[in-house]
């Protein structure tokens, strides 16, 4: 007997299946559908538009285009809302709610009758949440990305959120811009719909979605306001109907090989440090582990090929014009697994063989003539980070890669805010700034606070970079010699919690190491005196989050949602 299709899937249980279907069709009729339409395969459209999400403000038009494609291919499109994660509108951080959105997406795909689903998202945590949920539900799915903003001309240069916003803010803090000037810049940084225009987390995750095979070829970099974005939406709707017929599921697309391809692209594009957490979480939903040691091996053999901010000078719209993610994949072809399936129904190798070969070499360099000879990310291990830490070396100062420094410690984000600009702060340019208690279980929920500001007294003297260390994350749009995701985090008593101002820390990117130079007897005394920084929450999602969230090397997913479950 064939599997049920369309509205006959997942019937509400009244103890009589025929009655359930009869009742469902009668209520669907009240929405004005004909019996012919109600007999078609159903394509759900998981849409994450919200008044609190500027990146998604063009979604009504985008979703109309998806529906057009579904209907043209013989399906019935039914859109449904999910949680929306507007990056700058959430407190304490969108990262805390990524897993909640993943649960929402997974459960709504499971609970509602759909033969396939189009996932419509873009803002940083939205795409990983949708891919995590879809991977767990394992219903045929295609990811449709929001697309990046367009950079706009301003006083003789192009601006695009958010690397430029950080650059100007640093200049303002150093006294190089007036309050009037920074206010004028504020009004010109983000002027269109779409995600950040640079290779931040949203653009990185879009590139990874296409590389994994979960988004249609050529769709990652199309600007949000470009007509091609609407054509991509229509094509995604059409393809969802084809996926429903073929029963090609995410578990057949997100595999160990496609995840390794995604890691290659992450390294080659100088992508966001956040992406290693998100990709680890997505892969964990299908039982594929990601090893930080393997990341290092791949980073040493994967050059940076793309010249986008914050690593380079260009924007995502330039990458689209230069050939898109496909241009990067063609250069990486000798390093990729070409037999991976994609939502188009073809293998990655077949896709690349059929694509045109033109590429703008000002944006995407050849494999044998890269911008940087090694990949953008590197994992560090040592007595300060037994579980690992991440450094984005492609956006850092190599002069700071091999050094020992004195720790200047901030015990929390509140402590950082209170003291970083104090005139009497005891800090020198060659010190290491250390932030504690900003990880997953800190109560701050691992915000993008790892981009510690240069102390005002140093910024005014022209200091632009320092070694900064924390268990927090940072925006993919940020830059600097910044060690992130230190694990185990301070809030669970990891070694980072034991660091005191004046301690010596040794960083060696060449040796992939970060070590706290304090004798074990002293560390034992500090460990015995350590107490958790915050009481655990007592109710709601915050309680579930704190009980279940894993450390960074496991993707900060919930322990009970991974296919193979580490303990929180």
C-alpha positions as CSV (number, residue, x, y, z in Angstrom):
1,X,0.0,0.0,0.0
2,X,1.4,3.4,-1.0
3,X,2.1,6.0,1.6
4,X,-0.6,8.6,2.2
5,X,-0.2,11.9,0.3
6,X,-1.2,15.5,0.8
7,X,-4.0,16.1,3.2
8,X,-4.2,12.4,4.0
9,X,-0.8,12.5,5.8
10,X,-0.6,12.5,9.6
11,X,-4.4,12.5,10.3
12,X,-5.7,14.0,13.5
13,X,-6.7,11.0,15.6
14,X,-10.4,10.7,16.3
15,X,-10.4,6.9,16.2
16,X,-11.8,6.9,12.7
17,X,-9.3,7.7,9.9
18,X,-12.0,8.1,7.2
19,X,-13.8,10.6,9.4
20,X,-10.5,12.4,10.1
21,X,-9.9,12.9,6.4
22,X,-13.5,13.9,5.8
23,X,-13.4,16.5,8.5
24,X,-10.0,17.8,7.4
25,X,-11.2,18.3,3.8
26,X,-14.4,20.0,5.0
27,X,-12.5,22.6,7.0
28,X,-10.0,23.1,4.2
29,X,-12.9,23.7,1.9
30,X,-13.8,26.7,4.1
31,X,-10.5,28.3,2.9
32,X,-11.9,28.3,-0.7
33,X,-9.9,25.4,-2.2
34,X,-11.5,23.2,-4.8
35,X,-11.5,19.4,-4.4
36,X,-9.0,19.3,-7.3
37,X,-6.5,21.5,-5.3
38,X,-7.1,19.5,-2.1
39,X,-6.2,16.3,-3.9
40,X,-2.7,17.6,-4.8
41,X,0.6,16.9,-2.9
42,X,1.0,19.5,-0.2
43,X,4.1,21.7,0.0
44,X,4.5,23.4,3.3
45,X,6.2,26.8,3.4
46,X,7.9,27.4,6.7
47,X,8.2,31.2,6.8
48,X,9.9,33.3,9.4
49,X,8.8,36.8,8.6
50,X,8.4,39.1,11.6
51,X,8.1,42.8,12.4
52,X,11.1,42.2,14.6
53,X,13.2,40.9,11.7
54,X,14.4,43.5,9.2
55,X,16.3,40.9,7.1
56,X,13.0,39.3,6.2
57,X,10.8,42.2,5.3
58,X,10.6,41.1,1.7
59,X,9.2,37.7,2.6
60,X,5.6,38.3,1.5
61,X,6.7,38.8,-2.1
62,X,9.2,35.9,-1.8
63,X,6.6,33.5,-0.5
64,X,4.1,34.5,-3.2
65,X,6.8,33.4,-5.7
66,X,7.3,30.1,-3.9
67,X,3.5,29.5,-4.1
68,X,3.6,30.3,-7.8
69,X,6.2,27.6,-8.4
70,X,4.4,25.0,-6.3
71,X,1.1,25.5,-8.1
72,X,2.8,25.5,-11.5
73,X,4.3,22.1,-10.7
74,X,1.0,20.6,-9.6
75,X,1.2,21.0,-5.8
76,X,-0.8,22.8,-3.1
77,X,1.3,25.4,-1.2
78,X,0.3,26.0,2.4
79,X,2.5,28.5,4.3
80,X,2.8,28.4,8.1
81,X,4.6,30.6,10.5
82,X,7.5,29.7,12.8
83,X,9.5,31.6,15.3
84,X,11.6,34.4,13.7
85,X,15.0,35.2,15.0
86,X,15.8,38.9,14.2
87,X,19.5,39.0,15.2
88,X,19.6,42.5,16.8
89,X,16.1,42.4,18.3
90,X,16.5,39.5,20.8
91,X,17.6,39.4,24.4
92,X,19.9,38.1,25.7
93,X,20.9,36.8,22.2
94,X,19.4,35.0,19.2
95,X,21.7,32.0,19.9
96,X,19.6,31.1,23.0
97,X,16.5,30.8,20.8
98,X,18.1,28.9,17.8
99,X,17.2,25.6,19.3
100,X,13.7,26.7,20.2
101,X,13.2,27.6,16.5
102,X,14.6,24.3,15.5
103,X,12.1,22.5,17.7
104,X,9.3,24.7,16.2
105,X,10.3,23.9,12.7
106,X,10.7,20.2,13.3
107,X,7.5,19.7,15.2
108,X,5.4,21.7,12.7
109,X,6.8,19.8,9.8
110,X,5.9,16.5,11.6
111,X,2.5,17.6,12.9
112,X,1.1,19.1,9.7
113,X,0.3,17.2,6.5
114,X,3.0,18.1,4.0
115,X,4.8,16.0,1.4
116,X,7.7,18.5,1.2
117,X,8.6,21.8,2.7
118,X,10.3,25.0,1.6
119,X,12.3,26.6,4.4
120,X,12.3,30.4,3.9
121,X,14.9,32.2,6.1
122,X,18.0,34.2,6.1
123,X,18.9,36.0,9.3
124,X,21.9,34.5,11.2
125,X,20.3,31.8,13.4
126,X,17.3,31.2,11.2
127,X,18.9,29.1,8.5
128,X,20.7,26.7,10.9
129,X,17.5,26.4,13.0
130,X,15.5,25.5,9.9
131,X,18.1,23.0,8.6
132,X,18.4,21.4,12.1
133,X,14.6,21.0,12.3
134,X,14.3,19.8,8.8
135,X,17.1,17.3,9.2
136,X,15.4,15.8,12.3
137,X,11.9,15.7,10.7
138,X,13.5,14.2,7.5
139,X,10.7,15.3,5.2
140,X,11.8,16.4,1.7
141,X,13.0,20.0,2.1
142,X,14.6,22.8,0.1
143,X,16.1,25.9,1.7
144,X,15.3,29.3,0.2
145,X,17.6,32.0,1.4
146,X,16.6,35.6,2.1
147,X,19.6,37.0,0.1
148,X,22.0,39.7,1.2
149,X,21.4,43.5,1.3
150,X,22.9,45.7,-1.4
151,X,25.7,48.0,-0.3
152,X,25.0,51.6,-1.0
153,X,27.2,54.6,-1.9
154,X,28.0,57.0,0.9
155,X,30.5,59.9,0.8
156,X,32.6,58.2,-1.9
157,X,32.6,54.6,-0.6
158,X,30.2,51.7,-0.4
159,X,28.7,50.8,3.0
160,X,27.0,47.5,3.9
161,X,26.1,46.1,7.3
162,X,27.9,45.1,9.4
163,X,31.7,45.1,9.1
164,X,31.4,48.7,8.1
165,X,29.3,49.5,11.2
166,X,32.0,48.0,13.4
167,X,34.7,49.9,11.6
168,X,33.0,53.2,12.1
169,X,32.0,52.5,15.7
170,X,35.7,51.8,16.5
171,X,36.6,55.1,14.9
172,X,33.9,56.9,16.9
173,X,35.1,55.3,20.2
174,X,38.6,56.4,19.4
175,X,37.5,60.0,18.9
176,X,37.8,60.0,15.1
177,X,34.1,60.7,14.5
178,X,31.6,63.2,16.0
179,X,28.2,62.2,17.4
180,X,26.6,63.9,14.4
181,X,28.8,61.9,11.9
182,X,28.1,58.5,13.6
183,X,24.4,59.3,13.5
184,X,24.5,60.0,9.8
185,X,26.5,56.8,9.2
186,X,23.9,54.9,11.2
187,X,21.3,55.9,8.7
188,X,23.2,54.6,5.7
189,X,24.6,51.2,6.8
190,X,21.6,49.1,6.1
191,X,19.2,50.5,3.5
192,X,17.6,47.5,1.7
193,X,15.9,44.3,2.7
194,X,18.1,41.2,3.2
195,X,20.9,39.9,5.4
196,X,24.2,41.6,6.1
197,X,26.0,42.4,2.9
198,X,29.4,41.0,3.9
199,X,30.6,37.4,4.6
200,X,29.0,37.4,8.0
201,X,27.1,34.5,9.6
202,X,24.0,34.8,7.4
203,X,26.0,34.9,4.1
204,X,28.2,32.0,5.4
205,X,25.2,29.9,6.3
206,X,23.7,30.6,2.9
207,X,26.9,29.4,1.2
208,X,26.9,26.3,3.4
209,X,23.2,25.6,2.7
210,X,24.0,25.6,-1.0
211,X,27.2,23.6,-0.6
212,X,25.4,21.0,1.5
213,X,23.0,20.6,-1.3
214,X,19.9,21.8,0.6
215,X,19.5,25.0,-1.4
216,X,19.2,25.2,-5.2
217,X,22.5,25.7,-7.1
218,X,23.4,29.4,-7.6
219,X,20.9,30.7,-5.1
220,X,23.0,31.6,-2.0
221,X,24.4,34.9,-3.1
222,X,21.6,36.5,-5.1
223,X,20.8,39.9,-3.5
224,X,17.5,40.1,-1.7
225,X,16.2,42.9,-3.9
226,X,17.2,41.3,-7.2
227,X,14.5,39.8,-9.5
228,X,16.6,36.6,-9.6
229,X,15.8,36.1,-5.9
230,X,12.1,35.8,-6.9
231,X,12.9,33.4,-9.7
232,X,14.9,31.4,-7.2
233,X,11.8,31.3,-4.9
234,X,9.6,30.1,-7.8
235,X,12.2,27.4,-8.7
236,X,12.4,26.3,-5.1
237,X,8.6,25.8,-5.0
238,X,8.7,23.8,-8.2
239,X,11.6,21.7,-6.9
240,X,9.8,21.0,-3.6
241,X,7.0,19.3,-5.7
242,X,9.6,17.2,-7.5
243,X,11.3,16.3,-4.1
244,X,7.9,15.1,-2.8
245,X,7.5,12.8,-5.7
246,X,11.1,11.5,-5.5
247,X,11.0,11.3,-1.7
248,X,14.6,12.7,-1.5
249,X,15.0,13.4,2.1
250,X,17.5,15.7,4.0
251,X,19.2,12.6,5.5
252,X,20.2,11.6,2.0
253,X,21.7,15.0,1.3
254,X,23.3,16.0,4.6
255,X,25.9,13.3,4.9
256,X,29.5,13.0,6.2
257,X,30.8,13.8,2.7
258,X,28.5,16.9,2.1
259,X,29.4,18.2,5.6
260,X,33.1,17.9,4.7
261,X,32.4,19.8,1.5
262,X,30.7,22.5,3.6
263,X,33.7,22.7,5.9
264,X,35.9,23.2,2.8
265,X,33.8,26.1,1.6
266,X,33.6,27.6,5.1
267,X,37.4,27.7,5.1
268,X,37.8,28.9,1.5
269,X,35.3,31.9,1.9
270,X,36.8,33.1,5.1
271,X,33.4,32.4,6.7
272,X,32.0,33.2,10.1
273,X,33.3,31.5,13.3
274,X,29.6,31.0,14.2
275,X,29.2,28.6,11.2
276,X,31.4,25.9,12.8
277,X,28.9,25.8,15.7
278,X,25.9,25.8,13.4
279,X,27.3,23.2,11.0
280,X,28.2,21.0,13.9
281,X,24.6,21.2,15.2
282,X,23.1,20.5,11.8
283,X,25.4,17.5,11.2
284,X,24.7,16.2,14.7
285,X,21.0,15.9,13.8
286,X,21.9,13.2,11.2
287,X,24.6,11.6,13.4
288,X,27.6,13.1,11.6
289,X,30.3,14.3,14.1
290,X,32.6,17.2,13.3
291,X,36.1,17.0,14.8
292,X,38.0,20.2,15.5
293,X,41.2,18.3,14.8
294,X,39.8,17.4,11.4
295,X,38.9,21.1,10.9
296,X,42.6,22.0,11.4
297,X,43.7,19.3,8.9
298,X,41.4,20.7,6.3
299,X,42.2,24.3,7.1
300,X,45.9,23.6,6.3
301,X,45.0,22.3,2.9
302,X,42.2,24.7,2.0
303,X,43.2,28.2,0.9
304,X,41.1,31.4,1.2
305,X,39.8,32.1,-2.3
306,X,37.2,34.8,-1.7
307,X,37.9,38.5,-1.1
308,X,34.8,39.6,0.9
309,X,34.7,41.7,4.0
310,X,35.7,41.2,6.8
311,X,38.6,39.2,5.3
312,X,38.8,41.2,2.1
313,X,37.1,44.2,0.4
314,X,34.0,43.1,-1.5
315,X,30.4,42.3,-0.7
316,X,28.0,39.4,-1.3
317,X,26.5,41.2,-4.3
318,X,30.0,41.2,-5.8
319,X,30.3,37.4,-5.2
320,X,26.9,36.9,-7.0
321,X,28.1,38.9,-10.0
322,X,31.5,37.1,-9.9
323,X,29.9,33.6,-10.3
324,X,28.5,32.9,-6.9
325,X,29.2,30.0,-4.7
326,X,29.4,27.9,-7.8
327,X,32.6,29.7,-8.8
328,X,34.1,28.8,-5.4
329,X,33.0,25.2,-5.7
330,X,34.6,24.9,-9.2
331,X,37.9,26.0,-7.8
332,X,37.7,23.6,-4.9
333,X,36.6,20.7,-7.1
334,X,39.8,18.6,-6.6
335,X,39.2,18.8,-2.8
336,X,35.4,18.0,-2.9
337,X,33.3,14.9,-2.7
338,X,31.5,15.2,-6.1
339,X,29.1,12.3,-5.6
340,X,27.0,14.1,-3.0
341,X,23.3,14.5,-3.9
342,X,21.6,17.9,-4.0
343,X,18.0,19.0,-3.8
344,X,18.1,19.5,-7.6
345,X,18.3,15.7,-7.8
346,X,21.8,15.7,-9.4
347,X,25.2,15.2,-7.8
348,X,27.5,18.0,-7.0
349,X,29.9,16.8,-9.8
350,X,27.1,16.9,-12.4
351,X,26.1,20.4,-11.3
352,X,29.7,21.7,-11.6
353,X,30.3,20.0,-15.0
354,X,27.2,21.7,-16.4
355,X,28.0,25.3,-15.1
356,X,29.7,28.0,-17.1
357,X,33.3,28.6,-16.3
358,X,33.5,32.4,-16.1
359,X,34.5,34.0,-12.8
360,X,35.6,37.5,-11.8
361,X,39.1,37.0,-10.5
362,X,39.0,40.2,-8.5
363,X,36.6,38.4,-6.2
364,X,37.3,34.7,-6.5
365,X,40.9,33.6,-7.0
366,X,42.1,30.3,-8.5
367,X,43.0,27.4,-6.2
368,X,46.7,27.8,-7.1
369,X,46.8,31.6,-6.6
370,X,44.8,32.2,-3.4
371,X,44.4,35.3,-1.2
372,X,45.7,33.2,1.7
373,X,47.3,29.8,1.5
374,X,45.5,28.4,4.5
375,X,41.9,28.3,5.5
376,X,40.1,31.1,7.4
377,X,39.5,29.2,10.7
378,X,41.8,27.3,13.0
379,X,41.0,25.4,16.2
380,X,43.3,25.8,19.3
381,X,43.7,23.4,22.2
382,X,45.7,23.5,25.4
383,X,45.4,23.9,29.2
384,X,43.1,26.9,28.7
385,X,40.8,25.2,26.2
386,X,40.8,21.4,26.6
387,X,37.7,21.1,24.5
388,X,39.0,23.5,21.9
389,X,38.6,27.2,20.9
390,X,38.3,28.9,17.5
391,X,40.4,31.7,15.9
392,X,39.4,33.4,12.6
393,X,43.0,33.8,11.3
394,X,41.9,35.2,8.0
395,X,40.5,38.3,9.8
396,X,43.3,38.6,12.3
397,X,46.8,40.2,12.6
398,X,49.5,37.5,12.0
399,X,51.9,39.6,14.1
400,X,49.9,38.5,17.1
401,X,49.8,34.8,16.3
402,X,52.9,33.7,18.3
403,X,53.1,35.4,21.7
404,X,52.8,35.3,25.4
405,X,50.9,38.0,27.2
406,X,49.6,39.1,30.6
407,X,45.9,38.5,31.2
408,X,43.6,41.4,31.9
409,X,40.4,39.7,33.1
410,X,36.8,40.7,33.0
411,X,34.6,38.4,35.1
412,X,31.4,39.1,33.1
413,X,29.8,41.3,30.4
414,X,28.7,43.7,33.1
415,X,32.2,43.9,34.4
416,X,33.5,44.5,30.9
417,X,31.0,47.3,30.3
418,X,31.9,48.9,33.6
419,X,35.7,48.9,33.3
420,X,36.8,48.6,29.6
421,X,36.9,52.4,29.1
422,X,38.0,53.4,32.6
423,X,41.0,55.8,32.5
424,X,42.7,53.9,35.3
425,X,42.4,50.5,33.7
426,X,45.7,48.7,34.0
427,X,46.2,47.6,30.4
428,X,48.9,47.7,27.8
429,X,48.8,46.9,24.0
430,X,50.6,43.6,24.4
431,X,48.2,42.3,27.2
432,X,45.6,39.7,26.5
433,X,42.0,40.8,27.2
434,X,40.1,37.9,28.8
435,X,36.3,37.7,29.2
436,X,34.8,35.0,31.4
437,X,31.2,33.8,31.8
438,X,29.9,34.6,28.4
439,X,29.4,31.0,27.2
440,X,26.3,28.8,26.6
441,X,25.4,28.3,30.3
442,X,26.6,31.7,31.5
443,X,23.2,33.3,31.8
444,X,24.1,35.5,28.8
445,X,23.6,32.5,26.4
446,X,26.8,32.9,24.5
447,X,26.3,36.4,22.9
448,X,28.5,37.9,20.1
449,X,30.5,39.6,22.8
450,X,33.9,38.0,22.0
451,X,34.8,41.1,19.9
452,X,35.9,42.9,23.0
453,X,36.4,46.6,22.3
454,X,39.9,48.0,22.4
455,X,40.1,49.9,25.7
456,X,39.4,53.6,25.0
457,X,42.8,54.7,26.5
458,X,44.5,52.4,23.9
459,X,42.2,53.1,21.0
460,X,43.0,56.8,21.3
461,X,46.7,56.1,20.8
462,X,46.0,54.2,17.6
463,X,45.8,50.5,18.9
464,X,43.5,48.6,16.5
465,X,44.0,45.0,17.5
466,X,44.9,43.0,20.6
467,X,44.6,39.3,21.5
468,X,41.2,38.8,23.0
469,X,40.0,35.5,24.6
470,X,36.5,34.4,25.7
471,X,33.9,31.6,25.8
472,X,31.6,33.9,23.8
473,X,31.0,34.1,20.1
474,X,31.5,37.0,17.7
475,X,29.7,38.3,14.7
476,X,30.9,36.9,11.4
477,X,31.2,40.5,10.3
478,X,33.9,41.2,13.0
479,X,37.7,41.2,12.7
480,X,40.7,41.0,15.0
481,X,42.9,38.4,16.8
482,X,40.1,36.9,18.8
483,X,40.0,33.5,20.4
484,X,36.4,32.3,20.8
485,X,34.3,29.4,22.0
486,X,36.8,28.4,24.7
487,X,35.6,25.1,26.1
488,X,34.7,24.0,28.7
489,X,33.3,27.5,29.4
490,X,33.9,29.5,32.6
491,X,30.3,29.1,33.8
492,X,30.7,25.3,34.3
493,X,34.1,25.7,35.9
494,X,36.3,25.3,32.9
495,X,40.0,26.5,33.1
496,X,38.9,29.9,31.7
497,X,37.1,30.5,35.0
498,X,40.4,30.2,36.9
499,X,42.3,32.9,35.1
500,X,43.2,36.0,37.1
501,X,44.6,39.4,36.0
502,X,48.3,39.1,35.9
503,X,48.4,35.4,34.8
504,X,50.5,34.6,31.7
505,X,48.8,33.0,28.6
506,X,50.7,31.6,25.7
507,X,49.1,31.7,22.2
508,X,50.6,29.8,19.2
509,X,48.6,29.6,16.1
510,X,51.4,27.6,14.5
511,X,51.2,24.9,17.2
512,X,47.4,25.3,17.4
513,X,47.7,25.9,21.2
514,X,46.5,28.2,23.9
515,X,47.9,27.6,27.4
516,X,47.5,29.1,30.8
517,X,50.9,29.4,32.4
518,X,50.0,28.9,36.0
519,X,51.2,25.9,38.2
520,X,48.8,23.1,38.9
521,X,48.9,23.6,42.7
522,X,47.7,27.2,42.3
523,X,45.0,26.1,39.9
524,X,43.8,23.5,42.3
525,X,43.4,26.1,45.0
526,X,41.4,28.3,42.7
527,X,39.3,25.4,41.5
528,X,38.4,24.5,45.1
529,X,37.2,28.1,45.7
530,X,35.3,28.4,42.4
531,X,31.5,28.9,42.5
532,X,29.0,29.0,39.7
533,X,28.4,32.6,38.6
534,X,24.6,32.6,38.4
535,X,21.7,30.5,39.9
536,X,19.9,28.3,37.4
537,X,16.6,29.5,36.0
538,X,13.5,27.9,37.5
539,X,11.0,28.0,34.8
540,X,10.2,28.1,31.1
541,X,12.4,27.8,28.1
542,X,15.4,29.3,30.0
543,X,15.3,26.3,32.4
544,X,15.1,23.8,29.5
545,X,18.0,25.6,27.7
546,X,20.2,25.6,30.8
547,X,19.6,22.0,31.5
548,X,20.2,20.7,28.0
549,X,22.5,23.0,26.0
550,X,25.9,21.4,25.0
551,X,29.3,23.1,24.8
552,X,30.5,24.8,21.6
553,X,32.3,21.7,20.1
554,X,28.9,19.9,20.1
555,X,27.2,22.8,18.3
556,X,25.4,24.2,21.4
557,X,22.5,21.9,20.5
558,X,20.3,20.3,23.1
559,X,21.6,16.9,24.2
560,X,18.2,15.2,23.6
561,X,17.9,16.5,20.0
562,X,21.2,15.1,18.5
563,X,21.1,11.7,16.8
564,X,24.0,10.7,19.0
565,X,23.6,12.3,22.4
566,X,26.5,13.8,24.4
567,X,25.5,14.7,27.9
568,X,24.9,18.4,28.7
